Amino acid sequence: MSVCLGMVVLRLHDANGNLFVACFDMQTTVYFENKTLQRSSTMNDTDKIILMIEGLASQISKMDAKFEKRFDVLEKDVAELKVDVAGLKVDVARIDAGLQEVKTGLTEVKVIIENETERNIGFIAEGHLDTTRKLNKMQPAIDRLEKDMAVVKAAITGHSVEIAKIREFAR
């Protein structure tokens, strides 16, 4: 905090937060940036104000130069960002085109599944159903054949035993 009794005080801050204080009294001294400039006691108020304004103008010029440099950097950064964004737009367009191809392919796969695969599964199911019906019709005959085979096996076993006995007796 600046305290200047009996003086006019101007306080300015630049973009970096630096404080610039200009104060002057109505007598003989003008203060600027903590530097004291001694002037003759014959300086009138107008001369003091002009001196102060000149000092402020000098500081403003310095600040302008700093802002100009920063603005140039910002312009460069914005130009680079524009290039990056343009590249991103190209990438997004390429991704969109690829996504469209995937959607088209997916639609084709869905159509094939609906038209071909489901129809073929229907044919297989019909064939399986026909086979099951035929097997169910043949089941009684199969059961009879199994019983007949059991009888034939028993007869063959019995005959084999008798043939073996005959052979043994014939010896």
Phi, psi and omega in degrees: 000133179261134175237116178232104181279129178074023180230163173264131185238132171240131179239128179229148175241138175270183184296335180272001180087007178289138182264132175243124181243127174239125177217150179214152174254175184270009184259272192226349191237140173242131179251137177210127179054045179062015176250137181259126177252117180276131177235165181291155182289356180273359179295130176269177183299320181297316178298319179295318179295317179298317179298317179295316180297321177298318177297317178295320179298321178298315179294320178297321177298317178298317179295321177301317180298317178297316179296322179298316178298314180295321179296319177299318178297316179298318178299318179297315179298318179296319178298317178296320178296321178298319178296315179299317180296320178299318177298319178296321178298319178296316179298316180296320178297319179295318179295319178299318179296317178297320178296321178297320177298318179296317179298318179297314178299319179296319178298318179298319179296318178299318180296317179297317180298315180296311188277315187266303188296312180296322179294315180295322176297322176299317178298316180297317180298318178297316179297319179295320179296316178298317179297318179296318179297315180297318179297319178295323178292323184278347185303315179299320179294321179296318179299316178298316180298320178298318178295316179298320180296322179296321179293315181297317179300317180296319180294317181295320179296316179297315180296321179297320179295316181294320179296321180295320179294318180297317180296320181290323179290325182287344182277000000 
